[in-house]
Amino acid sequence: MHSTETTENDLSESIAVILEQVNKALRNLDLETEPQTERDVHTKKLITALGHLVATVLENTNMECHPALTEATNKLEQHVRMTQRDCIALIPPLLAACCRQHQEGVLLHDLITKLTAVMGVIDEENSRVSESDSFVSVDDKTSQIVLGYACAHMVARFKHAEHLLSQAKDLQLALKCCTQFHMQKIDKELKEIFKCLVVQLSQMSSWCGKLAKLQFPVGLSSDKILQTCTRLYALLAAFMKQLIAYVGHDAALLHPIRLERLLKLSGKKLSTVIDNAITYVEASQGRRGGAGGGGGAGVLKDTRHIPRLVLEVERFSEYCLLLSHNTKVDLQQYLSLGTARDFRIKAPALQEALAQELNDTRPDDDAVDDDAETVLNSPIISDEENSSGGEESQPKKRKTR
């Protein structure tokens, strides 16, 4: 045991020395040459090679946190924050290292703050005014790459949460067939896992909400955002499903987990952000299809993740309502109503289609009135009105044709 600890300490100290030398090399590059010079191409190649080295020793290393390694990582992070050179390739390994040290919250928050200053926020004009002093190299050209790094880091965090869910499922199965002597120990460990999941899912819900607020370009960036949010809601739904199996109808088992904290972040607050992001993508693709004329295939490609995202949101809400019904605890207050989401998303397209139809039928005033009344009223009339007035509305449809 002592030999193993000595080996791990030696390895951590050796990696810390490597990171110190990399940091020193990056500082020397900043001092020797200025950006946009003749040697800039060669300097970029050196920075890329150093980035691969850092990724190799930080991303693929499972070791205990060592003070020397933590200090070297912090120095490298400070250099990436302040340098004017393109060192954003060092961000993924730094996020991975900070995650092992449980310190990636500050780094990820500052990255999202910088992306907000560069990209702006959906439905907010002039939202780029508050510039950030950190990450000087992140600009309009590199912001999409950094956004991809943040989404990739979220996926890595999702995998860790999925591992905890799998562990909790195994403990729940063991709880059913264990002896009384082991039951208390297993139940205590299970509650600790659920508490840890609540904390992690709360953090990831907050970060996903901030990423989904960004005014990201529709295309590859929007795909990453929608996929990340879909993965989050699938994880939330799986967590709620396991809670239903564990709690049953006993509300006393639900109180120590402190589920309200998670639902406040992932309920109405995050649901509103997701709805705005979906509407933003739909509206952008509507303008693209109308302006380009032949962008139908691109519109379908960029919006293909939306139905799955809406489905996972609804599944999460259903499990929350089922848990609320079983335990008689009011959890619905934290959830969005979620009604007519698809109609609200399609609102710009519907309005444009209605306006076009009215313009096409403008010469016949009576026909225009009948068409407008028929189209606008049909989605919201009740079934009884539809059945009773079917014979009267049929001539109008034939008249339109």
N, C-alpha and C positions, 0 to 999 in steps of 0.2 A: 504493500500500500504506500509506504514511504517512497519507494522507488518510482511508482507511478506518478505521485504528486511532484516529485523532483523533475521527472521528464516533462510534465505539462508546464511547469514553471520555466524550465529551460526553453521550451518551444515558444511560450508566450514572450519571453524576453528576447529571443532571436527575431521573432516577427516584429516586435516593437523596434528593434534596431533597424530592420529593413524599412519600416514606415518612417523612421527618423531620417534615413538616407534619402528616401523618396521625397519627403517634405523639403529637405535641404536642396535637392536637385531642382525642384519646382521653384523654390525661391531664387536660386541662381539664374534660372531661365528668365524669370521676371526682371532681374537686375541687369542681365547682359544685353537683352534685346527688347525692344518695344514691339507691341503688336503692329501688324500690317507692315512688316519690313521684308527685305529680301530673304531673310532666314526664317520667315514665319512658317513656311511649308515644312522645313526640316524640324522646327520646334514643335509643330503639331504632331509630327510622327513620334518625337520623343515623348510628348505628353501622352499620346495614345499607348505607347509601350509601357510607360509607367502606370497608366490606368489599368492595363491588363495585369500587371504585377500586383497592384493593390487588390484588384478583384480576386485574384488567385489566392492570396493569403488571408483575405477577410471573409469572402463569401463562402469558401469551401473549407472553413476551419471550425471544428467543434471543440471548444476549449473553455476552461474557466476564465472569468474576467481577471486580468492581472493589472495591477496599478500602472506598470510601465506601458502595457499595451493600451490601456484606456487613455493615458496621457498622450501617447503618440497619435492615437486616433483623433483626439480632440484638436491637436495641433494641425493635423491634416484637414480636418473639417473647417477650421478657421481660415486656412489658406484658400480653400475652395470658395468660401463665402466672400473673401475680399479680393481675389485676383481678377484681373480684367481678361485673362486668357480663358479659352474654352476648355475648362476642366470639368465639365458636367458629367463626363464619363466616370468620374470618381464618386458620383452621388449614389448609385446603387450599392456598391460595397460599403460606403459609409452608413447608409440606411440599415443594411444588414448587420453591421457591427454595433450600431447604436441600439438595434432591436435586441441583440443578445445582452446588452448592458441595461435594457429597459429605459433607454434615454432617447428613443427616436421621436418622441412626441414633439420636442422643441424643434428638431431639425425639420420634421415634416410640416409642422405649423409654419415655420419661416419660409419653406419652399412654396406652400400654398399661398401665403401672403404675397410672395414675389410674383407668382403666377396671376394672382388677382390684380396686382398693379400693372402687369403687362397685358393680360387678356381682357380684363374687365369682367363685369358680372352681368348675367342675363337680366333683362328688363330694367337695367339701371344705366342711364346715360351719364357720360363723363365719370365713369367709375375707375378710371386709370390714374386719377390725379395723385393718389397717395403712393409715391414711389418708395421702395424699400432700399436701404443701404446694403443689405446682405445680397449675396449671389449677383454680383455686378455683371457676370458673364451671361446671365439669363436674359434674353431679349426676345423680340418678335420671331427671330429665326430659330432659336433654340427652345422656346417655351413649349412647343408641342412634344419635343423629345423628353423634356423634364416631366411633362404631364404623363407621358408613357411610363417613365420611371416610377412615378408616384402610384400609378395604377398597378404596375407590376409588384410593387412592395405591398400593396393592399392584398393582392392575390396570395402572396407568401404568408401574410398574416391570416388569411382565410384558411389556409392549409393547417396552420397551427390550431386554430379554433375547431376545425373539423376533427383533428386528432383528439382534442379534449372531448368533443361530442361522442366520438367512438369509444373513448375510455369510459365516459359516463354510461353509455349504453351497456357496456360489458358489466359495469358495477350494478346496474339495475337488474340485469339477468341474474347476477350472483346473489343479489339481495333476496330474490324469491326462493332460493334453495339453500341458503346458508343456515347455520345454527344460530341460536340466540346469542351465543358468545361473540360471534363475529358480526352480528347484525348492526350493532351500534357503531362499530369501527367503520364498516362499509358505508353506512348512512352518513356518518360524519364526513368521510372523504368525498362522498357524492355531493353533499351540500357545498363543500369547499370548491369543487369543480364548477358547480352551477354559479357560485359567486364570482369565480374567476372569469367564467364565460360572460356574465353580465357586464363586468368591467371591460373586457376586451371588445365585446360587441358594441358597447356604448362608445368606446373610442373610435371604432371603425365606422359606426353610424355617423359620428360627428365629422370625421375626415371625408367620408363619401359625400356627405351633404355639402361640404365646402368645395369639393371637386366638381360636383354636379351643378353648382351655382356659376361656375366659370363660363365665360362666353367663348367656348371652345369651337374650333372649326368643325363643320359637319363633314364627316368622312371617316378617316382612320381614328381621329381623336374622339369623335362622338361614339364610335364603336367601342372603344376602350372604356369610356365612361359608362355606357349602357351595360356592357358586359360586367363591369365591376359592381354596379348597383344591382344587377340581376343576381350575381353571386352572393352579395350581401343579404338580399331578401330571401334567397333560398336557404342560407345559413340561419337566418332568423326564424324562418318557418320550421326548420328541422329542430331548432332549439325549443321552440314553443311546443312542438309535438312531443318531445321528450319530457318536457315539464308536465304536460297533460298526463302522460303515463306514470310519472313519478308522484305527482300530487294527488291525482284522482279527484275526490270530492272534499279533501281535507285542506281547508284554507290555512290552517296553522302551519303546514309545511311550506307555504308560499311566502310567508312574511320574512323569514330569515334571508331569503334570496335577494330581497330588495329589487323586485322586478320593475317597479315604477320608474326608477332612474332610466332604465333602458327604453321603456315605452315612451317616455317623454321625448327622447331623441329620435327614436325610430318610428314614432306614430305620426301625429299630425305634422310635426315640424319637417321631418324628412320626406313624408308623402307629398307635401306641398312643393318642396324643391324638386322632387322627381317629376311631378306633373308639369312644372314649369320647364324642366329640361326636355321632356317629351314634346311639349307644345312648341318649344324652340326648334327642335329638330324637324318636326312636321312642317312648321311654317317656313323654315329655310328650304326644305325640299319642295314645298309648294311653289315658292318663288323660283326655284331652279327649274322645275318642270314647266312652269308657265313661261319663263324667259327663254329656255333652251328649246322647247318644243319637242325634243327627242330624248329628254332625260328621264324617261319612265323607268328604264332598267336601273339607272343610278339611284332613283328615288326609292325603289324597292330594296336595293342593296343596303342603303344607308339606314333604312327604317326596319330592317328585318329582325332586330333585337327587341323592338318595342313590345310586340305581343307577349313574348316570354317574360319580360320585365313586369308588365301589367299582371300576368298570371301569378308570378311569385309574390307580388304585393298583395293580391287578393287572398292567396293561400295563407300568408302571414296574418292577415286580418281575420280570416276564418278561424285559425287556431287560437288567436287571442280571444275571440268571442266565445269559442268553445270552452276555453279555460275559465273565462269569466262566468259562464253559465254553470260550470261544474262546481266552482268554489264559492259562488255567490259574491264575488269581489268585483266591484265596478271597474273594469279595465277599458270599457268602451269610451270613456271620457278622454283617453289618450289617443284614440284612433280617428282617422279621417273617415268621413262618410263613404267616400269612394263611389258614389252613384253617378252614372252618366259620364264616366271618365272618357270613354271613347267618343261620345258626342262633343264633349268640350275640346278634345284634341282635334277633332275634325272640323271645328267651327269655322276657321278661315277658309278651308276648302269648300264647305257648304255655302258660306256666304258668297264666295266667288261664283259658284255654280248657279246659285239662285239669281244673282245679278246678271249673269250671262243669259240665262233663260228668259228673264224679263226683257232684256234688250232684243233677243231674237223674236219675241212674240209681240213687240210693241205696236205694230200697225192695228191689231185687233184689240180694242180696249176691253171688250167683254171677256175675250179669251185670256187677256193678261190678268184680269182680276180673278177669274176662275182658277187659272193655273197657280197664281201666287197663294190663293186661299187653300187650294188643295195640297200643295207641297208643304206649306208651313204648318198646317193643322194636323196632317196625317201622322207625324211622329209622336204626338202627345195626346191624341184622342184615346178614350178608353175602348175596351173590347165591345162593351154594350153599344156605344155610339157607332162603332165601326160596323157591327152586325145590323143595327137598325137603319143606318144611313147608307148601307152598301148599295142599295138599288138607286138611291139618288146620286151617289158619287160616280156610278158607272158611266152615265152619259158624259160627265165632265172628262173622264179619262179618254173616252172615244173621241170627244171633241178635240182634245189636245193632240191626239195622234192624227 
